Amino acid sequence: MHLSLCVEKCVCLYMFVYLRQMYIHL
């Protein structure tokens, strides 16, 4: 099990959701 890959996916997903929320609130 590649933990680093999971972490990268989680970070990418978190950034995507965060940016999308910021865009919606503009």
N, C-alpha and C positions, 0 to 999 in steps of 0.2 A: 504494500500500500504506500503510495507516494504522498506523504504529508505535505510537502512543499507545493505540489501541484494543486492539492485541495485548497491550501491557503491562498494560492494565486487566484484560483477560481472564486473563492469567497470574497477576496479583495476586489476583483473585477466586478462581481455582482453587486457588492456594496457600493462601489463607486458609480455604477450604472444607475442604481436606484436613487442614490443621493443626488446625482446630477439631474435626473429626471424630475425629482421632487423640487429641486431649485428652479428648474425650467417652468414647472407648472405654477409655482408661486410667484413667478415674475409678472 
